[in-house]
Amino acid sequence: MKSMYYSLAFISMISLLCGACQQKSINSISAKDVQTLVQKPHQYTIVDVRTPEEYSEGTLPGAINIDVKSDDFVQQIEQLDKDGHYILHCRSGKRSAIAYGKMEAAGFKHLKNMDGGYLEYSALSNKK
């Protein structure tokens, strides 16, 4: 009986830990859909979360630059409208996923992460 109690307690603890470790899913948008979107008026602010150097080498039309690795990233996003709609991108999608998490934690609700990042977007643009 005692071993059954310990087994149940162990299983319960593992279940709680696994539930706590699960990440919320990221709302994504394809680079192809963004490419179509930027060709007409839209409700999104596009945020390039790469370094200023990367941003200066090319970005999406109308994108603003807020470097996710800068010390003041959180202070910079706090200047944005939390009810606004945002598409985040970086080079490949990893840093924008980090930015997504930070913005979500700060109370932003309408976020999309561009799959494949600027590499995917520029590859599609070069195919035309």
C-alpha positions in Angstrom: 0.0 0.0 0.0 2.8 2.3 0.9 4.6 1.7 -2.4 1.4 2.4 -4.3 1.0 5.8 -2.5 4.6 6.7 -3.4 4.0 5.6 -7.0 0.9 7.8 -7.3 2.7 10.7 -5.7 5.6 10.3 -8.1 3.4 10.1 -11.1 1.4 13.2 -9.9 4.7 15.1 -9.4 5.9 14.2 -12.9 2.6 15.3 -14.5 2.8 18.6 -12.7 6.3 19.2 -13.9 5.6 18.3 -17.5 2.6 20.6 -17.5 4.7 23.5 -16.1 7.4 22.9 -18.8 5.1 23.0 -21.7 5.4 26.2 -23.7 2.5 28.1 -25.2 2.4 27.7 -28.9 3.6 30.5 -31.0 1.2 32.1 -33.5 3.1 31.9 -36.8 2.8 33.3 -40.3 4.7 32.1 -43.3 7.2 34.4 -45.1 5.1 33.9 -48.3 2.0 35.2 -46.5 4.0 38.2 -45.2 5.3 38.9 -48.7 1.7 39.1 -49.9 0.6 41.1 -46.8 3.2 43.9 -47.2 2.1 44.7 -50.8 -1.1 46.2 -49.6 -2.3 48.3 -46.6 -2.4 46.1 -43.4 -2.9 46.5 -39.6 0.4 45.0 -38.6 3.6 46.7 -37.3 6.5 44.6 -38.5 9.3 44.4 -35.9 12.7 43.3 -37.0 14.4 42.0 -33.8 17.9 41.6 -35.4 20.9 43.9 -34.7 21.0 47.3 -36.2 23.8 46.1 -38.5 21.6 43.3 -39.8 18.6 45.6 -40.2 20.7 48.0 -42.2 21.6 45.2 -44.7 17.9 44.7 -45.6 14.6 44.2 -43.9 10.8 44.0 -44.7 9.0 47.0 -46.0 8.1 49.4 -43.2 9.7 47.3 -40.5 11.0 48.9 -37.3 14.1 47.7 -35.6 14.2 46.6 -31.9 17.1 44.4 -31.2 15.9 41.5 -28.9 19.5 41.1 -27.6 19.8 44.8 -26.6 19.8 45.6 -22.8 16.8 47.9 -23.3 14.6 45.6 -25.4 11.9 45.4 -22.7 11.9 49.2 -22.3 11.6 49.7 -26.0 8.7 47.3 -26.5 6.9 49.0 -23.5 6.7 52.1 -25.8 4.5 50.1 -28.3 0.7 49.7 -28.1 0.0 46.4 -26.3 -3.3 46.2 -28.2 -1.5 46.6 -31.6 -0.9 43.8 -34.1 2.7 42.7 -34.6 4.7 40.5 -36.9 8.1 39.6 -35.6 11.1 38.5 -37.6 14.8 37.9 -37.4 17.3 36.1 -39.6 15.9 32.6 -39.3 13.1 32.7 -36.6 14.9 31.9 -33.4 15.4 35.4 -32.0 12.0 36.4 -33.0 10.6 33.4 -31.0 12.5 34.8 -28.0 11.1 38.3 -28.7 7.6 36.8 -29.0 7.9 35.2 -25.5 9.2 38.5 -24.0 6.4 40.5 -25.7 3.8 38.0 -24.7 5.0 38.1 -21.1 4.8 41.9 -21.2 1.1 41.7 -22.1 1.1 41.9 -25.9 -1.8 39.7 -27.3 -1.7 40.1 -31.1 1.6 38.6 -32.1 2.8 36.6 -35.1 6.2 35.1 -35.7 7.4 34.9 -39.3 8.5 31.4 -40.1 11.9 31.1 -41.7 12.8 34.7 -40.9 14.4 37.2 -43.3 16.4 34.3 -45.0 13.1 32.7 -46.1 11.5 36.1 -47.0 14.5 37.2 -49.1 14.8 33.8 -50.8 11.1 34.1 -51.9 11.7 37.6 -53.1 14.7 36.5 -55.2 12.6 33.8 -56.9 10.4 36.4 -58.6 
